[in-house]
Amino acid sequence: MVACEGVVVQIINGKATQEKLELAKHFRQNMTQAETKLWKRLRANQLKGLHFRRQQVIFGFIVDFYCHKYKLIVEIDGDVHDNREELDLARENILIQNGFRIIRFKNSQVENNIEEVLTKVLDVVVDT
């Protein structure tokens, strides 16, 4: 188990608990406007053939978008993240320590300039 600011995340042999899988399914069915907009551009390998999954459970955490080939996590931060900087940092550190790369965008970046967001995602992949 991993504790992050009073929140305990259960990690069992690197596999997701049923509860986390159900929560990820709920998030897929109820994506934010920004997540939906980005997903329309990432799904079906549309971005230079990169395969992304949405609301993927990794080490007990649910990440917004994940490209397995490059171990790249793309996070879209809305208002909910404004008061959880320490929790997000602890979560991010665990993922980075396990070899994942993370790129973050604000909702407004996705909603107002999707092309720039996609370019930045590709830049991270090219630098690999």
N, C-alpha and C positions, 0 to 999 in steps of 0.2 A: 504494500500500500504506500501511496505517496500523499503527503499532506501539504497542501498549499493554502496558507492563510485560513486555517480552520476547516478547509474543505478536504475531505479524504477521497482520493480517487483509487479505486481498487483495480489493480492490474494483475491478472492471473495468467502466467505463462505467456504474456504478450497478447493474449486473446481478449476480446471484448466480452463484457458480461451481457446477458440478455437485455438487461435494463438499458445499457448504453446503446445497443443495437436498435431498440425500440425508440429511444430518444432521437437517434440519428435519423430514423425513418420519419419521425414527426417533423424534424427540422427540414428534411427533403420536401415534405408535403407543404410546409409553411415557410418557404424562403422569403427573405426580405426582398424589397424591390431591387436593391443593388445586387444581391446574390442572384436573383433571377436574370437580371440584365447581363451579368458576367457569364452565367451558366449558358445562356443562349449563344454566346460566342466561344465557349470552351467545349461544349458537348459535341459528341460525335467526331472527335479528333479534328475539329475545324481549325484550330490554331496550329498551323504547320505540322499537322499529324500527331500532335501531343495528345495522349490519352489522360484525361482528368476524371476523377471520381468526385462526387459532391458529398458533403457531410460524412466523411470517412472517419471511422474510429481507429485511432493510432495511439498505442500505449495508454489506453483508457480515456483519451481525450477525443473530442469530436472536432475535427478541423473542417473548414469550409470547403476547400478544394484541394485535391492531392494528385500529383503526377508521380506515379511509382518509379518510372524509368529514371527520373532525376532526383527522387526523394525530395520533391519540392512541394511545400505547403503554401497555399495562397489564402490569406485571411482577409476578410472584409469586416472592418470595425465600424459598428454603429454606436449609438448613444449608450448602449448597455456596457460598453467597454470603458466609458469615461470614469467610472468609479471602481474599476478593478485592475488598475495598472499592475499592482504587485502580483496578483493572481495570474494575470496574463504573462508577466515576466517569468514567474516560476514555471509555468506551463511551457513557455517557449524555451527556457533553459533545459528542461528535461528532454524536449524534442531535439534540440540542437546537440546535446550531449550524446544522443543516439543516432546522429548522422543526418538529421533532416535539415533542410534549408527552408527558411520561412521568409515570405515577403508579405507585407501588410499594406492595405489600402483603406482609406476612409470611404464610407458610403458615398460621400460627395464626389470623390475622385472617380469612382465607377460611374455614378449617375451623370456627371458633367463632362467626363473625358475618357470614355471607354477605350479609345484608340491608344492613348498614352499608357493606360493600365496594361493593355495587351503588349505593347512595345516593351514595357519594363519587365513583364513576365518572360518574354522572349530573350531579353538581355541577360537575365539570370541564367537561363538555360544555355545560352551561347557561351557564357563565362565558365561553364562546367567543364 
